[in-house]
Amino acid sequence: MNQSRLQSARKSREAHRANIQRSLEHRLQVAREKGDEQLIRQLEAEMRYSS
């Protein structure tokens, strides 16, 4: 049972990280389309930090 709980927690963390990554990629795409250089730099830094 304890192992199952650990696996669930690990899967949850992985899903959370994947969702954050997907969100950052989308926000970066929108910022590039708008030409918002400051936001692009900020999001790129955020992506490097979260990797």
mmJSON file of the N, C-alpha and C atoms, coordinates in Angstrom:
{"data_MODEL":{"atom_site":{
"group_PDB":["ATOM","ATOM","ATOM","ATOM","ATOM","ATOM","ATOM","ATOM","ATOM","ATOM","ATOM","ATOM","ATOM","ATOM","ATOM","ATOM","ATOM","ATOM","ATOM","ATOM","ATOM","ATOM","ATOM","ATOM","ATOM","ATOM","ATOM","ATOM","ATOM","ATOM","ATOM","ATOM","ATOM","ATOM","ATOM","ATOM","ATOM","ATOM","ATOM","ATOM","ATOM","ATOM","ATOM","ATOM","ATOM","ATOM","ATOM","ATOM","ATOM","ATOM","ATOM","ATOM","ATOM","ATOM","ATOM","ATOM","ATOM","ATOM","ATOM","ATOM","ATOM","ATOM","ATOM","ATOM","ATOM","ATOM","ATOM","ATOM","ATOM","ATOM","ATOM","ATOM","ATOM","ATOM","ATOM","ATOM","ATOM","ATOM","ATOM","ATOM","ATOM","ATOM","ATOM","ATOM","ATOM","ATOM","ATOM","ATOM","ATOM","ATOM","ATOM","ATOM","ATOM","ATOM","ATOM","ATOM","ATOM","ATOM","ATOM","ATOM","ATOM","ATOM","ATOM","ATOM","ATOM","ATOM","ATOM","ATOM","ATOM","ATOM","ATOM","ATOM","ATOM","ATOM","ATOM","ATOM","ATOM","ATOM","ATOM","ATOM","ATOM","ATOM","ATOM","ATOM","ATOM","ATOM","ATOM","ATOM","ATOM","ATOM","ATOM","ATOM","ATOM","ATOM","ATOM","ATOM","ATOM","ATOM","ATOM","ATOM","ATOM","ATOM","ATOM","ATOM","ATOM","ATOM","ATOM","ATOM","ATOM","ATOM","ATOM","ATOM","ATOM"],
"id":[1,2,3,4,5,6,7,8,9,10,11,12,13,14,15,16,17,18,19,20,21,22,23,24,25,26,27,28,29,30,31,32,33,34,35,36,37,38,39,40,41,42,43,44,45,46,47,48,49,50,51,52,53,54,55,56,57,58,59,60,61,62,63,64,65,66,67,68,69,70,71,72,73,74,75,76,77,78,79,80,81,82,83,84,85,86,87,88,89,90,91,92,93,94,95,96,97,98,99,100,101,102,103,104,105,106,107,108,109,110,111,112,113,114,115,116,117,118,119,120,121,122,123,124,125,126,127,128,129,130,131,132,133,134,135,136,137,138,139,140,141,142,143,144,145,146,147,148,149,150,151,152,153],
"type_symbol":["N","C","C","N","C","C","N","C","C","N","C","C","N","C","C","N","C","C","N","C","C","N","C","C","N","C","C","N","C","C","N","C","C","N","C","C","N","C","C","N","C","C","N","C","C","N","C","C","N","C","C","N","C","C","N","C","C","N","C","C","N","C","C","N","C","C","N","C","C","N","C","C","N","C","C","N","C","C","N","C","C","N","C","C","N","C","C","N","C","C","N","C","C","N","C","C","N","C","C","N","C","C","N","C","C","N","C","C","N","C","C","N","C","C","N","C","C","N","C","C","N","C","C","N","C","C","N","C","C","N","C","C","N","C","C","N","C","C","N","C","C","N","C","C","N","C","C","N","C","C","N","C","C"],
"label_atom_id":["N","CA","C","N","CA","C","N","CA","C","N","CA","C","N","CA","C","N","CA","C","N","CA","C","N","CA","C","N","CA","C","N","CA","C","N","CA","C","N","CA","C","N","CA","C","N","CA","C","N","CA","C","N","CA","C","N","CA","C","N","CA","C","N","CA","C","N","CA","C","N","CA","C","N","CA","C","N","CA","C","N","CA","C","N","CA","C","N","CA","C","N","CA","C","N","CA","C","N","CA","C","N","CA","C","N","CA","C","N","CA","C","N","CA","C","N","CA","C","N","CA","C","N","CA","C","N","CA","C","N","CA","C","N","CA","C","N","CA","C","N","CA","C","N","CA","C","N","CA","C","N","CA","C","N","CA","C","N","CA","C","N","CA","C","N","CA","C","N","CA","C","N","CA","C","N","CA","C"],
"label_alt_id":[null,null,null,null,null,null,null,null,null,null,null,null,null,null,null,null,null,null,null,null,null,null,null,null,null,null,null,null,null,null,null,null,null,null,null,null,null,null,null,null,null,null,null,null,null,null,null,null,null,null,null,null,null,null,null,null,null,null,null,null,null,null,null,null,null,null,null,null,null,null,null,null,null,null,null,null,null,null,null,null,null,null,null,null,null,null,null,null,null,null,null,null,null,null,null,null,null,null,null,null,null,null,null,null,null,null,null,null,null,null,null,null,null,null,null,null,null,null,null,null,null,null,null,null,null,null,null,null,null,null,null,null,null,null,null,null,null,null,null,null,null,null,null,null,null,null,null,null,null,null,null,null,null],
"label_comp_id":["MET","MET","MET","ASN","ASN","ASN","GLN","GLN","GLN","SER","SER","SER","ARG","ARG","ARG","LEU","LEU","LEU","GLN","GLN","GLN","SER","SER","SER","ALA","ALA","ALA","ARG","ARG","ARG","LYS","LYS","LYS","SER","SER","SER","ARG","ARG","ARG","GLU","GLU","GLU","ALA","ALA","ALA","HIS","HIS","HIS","ARG","ARG","ARG","ALA","ALA","ALA","ASN","ASN","ASN","ILE","ILE","ILE","GLN","GLN","GLN","ARG","ARG","ARG","SER","SER","SER","LEU","LEU","LEU","GLU","GLU","GLU","HIS","HIS","HIS","ARG","ARG","ARG","LEU","LEU","LEU","GLN","GLN","GLN","VAL","VAL","VAL","ALA","ALA","ALA","ARG","ARG","ARG","GLU","GLU","GLU","LYS","LYS","LYS","GLY","GLY","GLY","ASP","ASP","ASP","GLU","GLU","GLU","GLN","GLN","GLN","LEU","LEU","LEU","ILE","ILE","ILE","ARG","ARG","ARG","GLN","GLN","GLN","LEU","LEU","LEU","GLU","GLU","GLU","ALA","ALA","ALA","GLU","GLU","GLU","MET","MET","MET","ARG","ARG","ARG","TYR","TYR","TYR","SER","SER","SER","SER","SER","SER"],
"label_asym_id":["A","A","A","A","A","A","A","A","A","A","A","A","A","A","A","A","A","A","A","A","A","A","A","A","A","A","A","A","A","A","A","A","A","A","A","A","A","A","A","A","A","A","A","A","A","A","A","A","A","A","A","A","A","A","A","A","A","A","A","A","A","A","A","A","A","A","A","A","A","A","A","A","A","A","A","A","A","A","A","A","A","A","A","A","A","A","A","A","A","A","A","A","A","A","A","A","A","A","A","A","A","A","A","A","A","A","A","A","A","A","A","A","A","A","A","A","A","A","A","A","A","A","A","A","A","A","A","A","A","A","A","A","A","A","A","A","A","A","A","A","A","A","A","A","A","A","A","A","A","A","A","A","A"],
"label_entity_id":["1","1","1","1","1","1","1","1","1","1","1","1","1","1","1","1","1","1","1","1","1","1","1","1","1","1","1","1","1","1","1","1","1","1","1","1","1","1","1","1","1","1","1","1","1","1","1","1","1","1","1","1","1","1","1","1","1","1","1","1","1","1","1","1","1","1","1","1","1","1","1","1","1","1","1","1","1","1","1","1","1","1","1","1","1","1","1","1","1","1","1","1","1","1","1","1","1","1","1","1","1","1","1","1","1","1","1","1","1","1","1","1","1","1","1","1","1","1","1","1","1","1","1","1","1","1","1","1","1","1","1","1","1","1","1","1","1","1","1","1","1","1","1","1","1","1","1","1","1","1","1","1","1"],
"label_seq_id":[1,1,1,2,2,2,3,3,3,4,4,4,5,5,5,6,6,6,7,7,7,8,8,8,9,9,9,10,10,10,11,11,11,12,12,12,13,13,13,14,14,14,15,15,15,16,16,16,17,17,17,18,18,18,19,19,19,20,20,20,21,21,21,22,22,22,23,23,23,24,24,24,25,25,25,26,26,26,27,27,27,28,28,28,29,29,29,30,30,30,31,31,31,32,32,32,33,33,33,34,34,34,35,35,35,36,36,36,37,37,37,38,38,38,39,39,39,40,40,40,41,41,41,42,42,42,43,43,43,44,44,44,45,45,45,46,46,46,47,47,47,48,48,48,49,49,49,50,50,50,51,51,51],
"pdbx_PDB_ins_code":[null,null,null,null,null,null,null,null,null,null,null,null,null,null,null,null,null,null,null,null,null,null,null,null,null,null,null,null,null,null,null,null,null,null,null,null,null,null,null,null,null,null,null,null,null,null,null,null,null,null,null,null,null,null,null,null,null,null,null,null,null,null,null,null,null,null,null,null,null,null,null,null,null,null,null,null,null,null,null,null,null,null,null,null,null,null,null,null,null,null,null,null,null,null,null,null,null,null,null,null,null,null,null,null,null,null,null,null,null,null,null,null,null,null,null,null,null,null,null,null,null,null,null,null,null,null,null,null,null,null,null,null,null,null,null,null,null,null,null,null,null,null,null,null,null,null,null,null,null,null,null,null,null],
"Cartn_x":[0.831,0.0,0.866,1.909,2.782,3.46,3.858,4.494,3.514,2.281,1.242,1.059,1.101,0.957,2.133,3.331,4.521,4.436,3.97,3.822,2.789,1.696,0.666,1.208,1.971,2.555,3.536,4.341,5.311,4.6,3.55,2.792,2.134,1.647,1.019,2.027,3.234,4.285,4.665,4.784,5.145,4.063,2.814,1.701,1.684,1.937,1.961,3.072,4.251,5.379,5.093,4.473,4.122,3.111,2.14,1.148,1.787,2.711,3.412,4.218,4.916,5.719,4.837,3.706,2.787,2.26,1.932,1.436,2.505,3.737,4.832,5.066,5.022,5.223,4.142,2.906,1.806,1.967,2.277,2.466,3.614,4.677,5.82,5.42,4.637,4.176,3.354,2.451,1.612,2.472,3.437,4.318,5.114,5.571,6.32,5.422,4.188,3.244,2.982,2.943,2.702,3.976,5.124,6.393,6.785,6.315,6.596,7.939,9.015,10.367,10.626,10.117,10.341,9.688,8.453,7.754,8.439,8.932,9.648,10.856,11.648,12.831,12.441,11.393,10.939,10.482,9.715,9.221,10.329,11.293,12.44,13.24,13.401,14.106,13.327,12.017,11.158,11.276,11.366,11.498,12.839,13.893,15.199,15.187,14.529,14.461,13.667,12.605,11.727,12.235,13.264,13.797,14.571],
"Cartn_y":[-1.203,0.0,1.254,1.257,2.419,2.682,1.604,1.725,2.332,1.925,2.447,3.949,4.36,5.777,6.58,6.012,6.677,6.812,5.756,5.814,6.857,6.928,7.926,9.335,9.553,10.872,11.227,10.258,10.489,10.829,10.083,10.344,11.714,12.074,13.381,14.5,14.346,15.358,15.468,14.323,14.324,15.0,14.726,15.342,16.848,17.247,18.671,19.388,18.781,19.369,19.457,18.418,18.416,19.514,19.709,20.773,22.149,22.347,23.626,23.866,22.834,22.947,23.307,22.625,22.891,24.323,24.77,26.135,27.158,26.934,27.845,27.898,26.737,26.698,27.475,27.331,28.068,29.577,29.954,31.385,31.964,31.188,31.628,31.805,30.894,30.99,32.266,32.535,33.733,34.993,34.999,36.16,36.398,35.326,35.467,36.024,35.551,36.047,37.533,37.975,39.389,40.222,39.558,40.276,40.908,40.357,40.897,40.346,41.059,40.583,40.414,41.32,41.229,39.97,39.699,38.508,37.248,37.278,36.138,35.807,36.816,36.587,36.027,36.577,36.121,34.657,34.305,32.941,31.958,32.378,31.511,31.244,32.272,32.095,31.159,31.31,30.447,28.99,28.784,27.424,26.823,27.613,27.102,26.749,27.573,27.343,26.077,25.838,24.702,23.385,23.425,22.183,21.354],
"Cartn_z":[0.0,0.0,0.0,0.814,0.885,-0.464,-1.152,-2.463,-3.465,-3.384,-4.268,-4.059,-2.808,-2.482,-3.024,-2.927,-3.465,-4.976,-5.639,-7.094,-7.491,-6.769,-7.047,-6.884,-5.846,-5.606,-6.717,-7.145,-8.217,-9.525,-9.839,-11.064,-11.012,-9.846,-9.681,-9.905,-9.344,-9.546,-11.021,-11.681,-13.104,-13.945,-13.64,-14.37,-14.131,-12.9,-12.563,-13.34,-13.361,-14.087,-15.586,-16.148,-17.568,-17.876,-16.981,-17.174,-17.129,-16.211,-16.12,-17.394,-17.864,-19.075,-20.272,-20.399,-21.508,-21.447,-20.257,-20.076,-20.455,-20.007,-20.341,-21.849,-22.499,-23.95,-24.68,-24.217,-24.845,-24.63,-23.401,-23.103,-23.917,-24.101,-24.884,-26.354,-26.876,-28.253,-28.457,-27.534,-27.633,-27.53,-26.618,-26.457,-27.742,-28.378,-29.641,-30.74,-30.795,-31.8,-31.613,-30.371,-30.067,-30.158,-30.189,-30.248,-28.92,-27.822,-26.485,-25.989,-26.328,-26.034,-24.532,-23.732,-22.291,-21.729,-22.148,-21.671,-22.195,-23.424,-23.993,-23.134,-22.798,-21.958,-20.59,-20.014,-18.7,-18.76,-19.766,-19.885,-20.196,-21.017,-21.294,-20.02,-19.205,-17.93,-17.018,-17.021,-16.194,-16.65,-17.954,-18.489,-18.078,-18.122,-17.706,-16.217,-15.431,-13.987,-13.655,-14.412,-14.095,-14.684,-15.474,-16.083,-15.104],
"occupancy":[1.0,1.0,1.0,1.0,1.0,1.0,1.0,1.0,1.0,1.0,1.0,1.0,1.0,1.0,1.0,1.0,1.0,1.0,1.0,1.0,1.0,1.0,1.0,1.0,1.0,1.0,1.0,1.0,1.0,1.0,1.0,1.0,1.0,1.0,1.0,1.0,1.0,1.0,1.0,1.0,1.0,1.0,1.0,1.0,1.0,1.0,1.0,1.0,1.0,1.0,1.0,1.0,1.0,1.0,1.0,1.0,1.0,1.0,1.0,1.0,1.0,1.0,1.0,1.0,1.0,1.0,1.0,1.0,1.0,1.0,1.0,1.0,1.0,1.0,1.0,1.0,1.0,1.0,1.0,1.0,1.0,1.0,1.0,1.0,1.0,1.0,1.0,1.0,1.0,1.0,1.0,1.0,1.0,1.0,1.0,1.0,1.0,1.0,1.0,1.0,1.0,1.0,1.0,1.0,1.0,1.0,1.0,1.0,1.0,1.0,1.0,1.0,1.0,1.0,1.0,1.0,1.0,1.0,1.0,1.0,1.0,1.0,1.0,1.0,1.0,1.0,1.0,1.0,1.0,1.0,1.0,1.0,1.0,1.0,1.0,1.0,1.0,1.0,1.0,1.0,1.0,1.0,1.0,1.0,1.0,1.0,1.0,1.0,1.0,1.0,1.0,1.0,1.0],
"B_iso_or_equiv":[0.0,0.0,0.0,0.0,0.0,0.0,0.0,0.0,0.0,0.0,0.0,0.0,0.0,0.0,0.0,0.0,0.0,0.0,0.0,0.0,0.0,0.0,0.0,0.0,0.0,0.0,0.0,0.0,0.0,0.0,0.0,0.0,0.0,0.0,0.0,0.0,0.0,0.0,0.0,0.0,0.0,0.0,0.0,0.0,0.0,0.0,0.0,0.0,0.0,0.0,0.0,0.0,0.0,0.0,0.0,0.0,0.0,0.0,0.0,0.0,0.0,0.0,0.0,0.0,0.0,0.0,0.0,0.0,0.0,0.0,0.0,0.0,0.0,0.0,0.0,0.0,0.0,0.0,0.0,0.0,0.0,0.0,0.0,0.0,0.0,0.0,0.0,0.0,0.0,0.0,0.0,0.0,0.0,0.0,0.0,0.0,0.0,0.0,0.0,0.0,0.0,0.0,0.0,0.0,0.0,0.0,0.0,0.0,0.0,0.0,0.0,0.0,0.0,0.0,0.0,0.0,0.0,0.0,0.0,0.0,0.0,0.0,0.0,0.0,0.0,0.0,0.0,0.0,0.0,0.0,0.0,0.0,0.0,0.0,0.0,0.0,0.0,0.0,0.0,0.0,0.0,0.0,0.0,0.0,0.0,0.0,0.0,0.0,0.0,0.0,0.0,0.0,0.0],
"pdbx_formal_charge":[null,null,null,null,null,null,null,null,null,null,null,null,null,null,null,null,null,null,null,null,null,null,null,null,null,null,null,null,null,null,null,null,null,null,null,null,null,null,null,null,null,null,null,null,null,null,null,null,null,null,null,null,null,null,null,null,null,null,null,null,null,null,null,null,null,null,null,null,null,null,null,null,null,null,null,null,null,null,null,null,null,null,null,null,null,null,null,null,null,null,null,null,null,null,null,null,null,null,null,null,null,null,null,null,null,null,null,null,null,null,null,null,null,null,null,null,null,null,null,null,null,null,null,null,null,null,null,null,null,null,null,null,null,null,null,null,null,null,null,null,null,null,null,null,null,null,null,null,null,null,null,null,null],
"auth_seq_id":[1,1,1,2,2,2,3,3,3,4,4,4,5,5,5,6,6,6,7,7,7,8,8,8,9,9,9,10,10,10,11,11,11,12,12,12,13,13,13,14,14,14,15,15,15,16,16,16,17,17,17,18,18,18,19,19,19,20,20,20,21,21,21,22,22,22,23,23,23,24,24,24,25,25,25,26,26,26,27,27,27,28,28,28,29,29,29,30,30,30,31,31,31,32,32,32,33,33,33,34,34,34,35,35,35,36,36,36,37,37,37,38,38,38,39,39,39,40,40,40,41,41,41,42,42,42,43,43,43,44,44,44,45,45,45,46,46,46,47,47,47,48,48,48,49,49,49,50,50,50,51,51,51],
"auth_comp_id":["MET","MET","MET","ASN","ASN","ASN","GLN","GLN","GLN","SER","SER","SER","ARG","ARG","ARG","LEU","LEU","LEU","GLN","GLN","GLN","SER","SER","SER","ALA","ALA","ALA","ARG","ARG","ARG","LYS","LYS","LYS","SER","SER","SER","ARG","ARG","ARG","GLU","GLU","GLU","ALA","ALA","ALA","HIS","HIS","HIS","ARG","ARG","ARG","ALA","ALA","ALA","ASN","ASN","ASN","ILE","ILE","ILE","GLN","GLN","GLN","ARG","ARG","ARG","SER","SER","SER","LEU","LEU","LEU","GLU","GLU","GLU","HIS","HIS","HIS","ARG","ARG","ARG","LEU","LEU","LEU","GLN","GLN","GLN","VAL","VAL","VAL","ALA","ALA","ALA","ARG","ARG","ARG","GLU","GLU","GLU","LYS","LYS","LYS","GLY","GLY","GLY","ASP","ASP","ASP","GLU","GLU","GLU","GLN","GLN","GLN","LEU","LEU","LEU","ILE","ILE","ILE","ARG","ARG","ARG","GLN","GLN","GLN","LEU","LEU","LEU","GLU","GLU","GLU","ALA","ALA","ALA","GLU","GLU","GLU","MET","MET","MET","ARG","ARG","ARG","TYR","TYR","TYR","SER","SER","SER","SER","SER","SER"],
"auth_asym_id":["A","A","A","A","A","A","A","A","A","A","A","A","A","A","A","A","A","A","A","A","A","A","A","A","A","A","A","A","A","A","A","A","A","A","A","A","A","A","A","A","A","A","A","A","A","A","A","A","A","A","A","A","A","A","A","A","A","A","A","A","A","A","A","A","A","A","A","A","A","A","A","A","A","A","A","A","A","A","A","A","A","A","A","A","A","A","A","A","A","A","A","A","A","A","A","A","A","A","A","A","A","A","A","A","A","A","A","A","A","A","A","A","A","A","A","A","A","A","A","A","A","A","A","A","A","A","A","A","A","A","A","A","A","A","A","A","A","A","A","A","A","A","A","A","A","A","A","A","A","A","A","A","A"],
"auth_atom_id":["N","CA","C","N","CA","C","N","CA","C","N","CA","C","N","CA","C","N","CA","C","N","CA","C","N","CA","C","N","CA","C","N","CA","C","N","CA","C","N","CA","C","N","CA","C","N","CA","C","N","CA","C","N","CA","C","N","CA","C","N","CA","C","N","CA","C","N","CA","C","N","CA","C","N","CA","C","N","CA","C","N","CA","C","N","CA","C","N","CA","C","N","CA","C","N","CA","C","N","CA","C","N","CA","C","N","CA","C","N","CA","C","N","CA","C","N","CA","C","N","CA","C","N","CA","C","N","CA","C","N","CA","C","N","CA","C","N","CA","C","N","CA","C","N","CA","C","N","CA","C","N","CA","C","N","CA","C","N","CA","C","N","CA","C","N","CA","C","N","CA","C","N","CA","C","N","CA","C"],
"pdbx_PDB_model_num":[1,1,1,1,1,1,1,1,1,1,1,1,1,1,1,1,1,1,1,1,1,1,1,1,1,1,1,1,1,1,1,1,1,1,1,1,1,1,1,1,1,1,1,1,1,1,1,1,1,1,1,1,1,1,1,1,1,1,1,1,1,1,1,1,1,1,1,1,1,1,1,1,1,1,1,1,1,1,1,1,1,1,1,1,1,1,1,1,1,1,1,1,1,1,1,1,1,1,1,1,1,1,1,1,1,1,1,1,1,1,1,1,1,1,1,1,1,1,1,1,1,1,1,1,1,1,1,1,1,1,1,1,1,1,1,1,1,1,1,1,1,1,1,1,1,1,1,1,1,1,1,1,1]
}}}
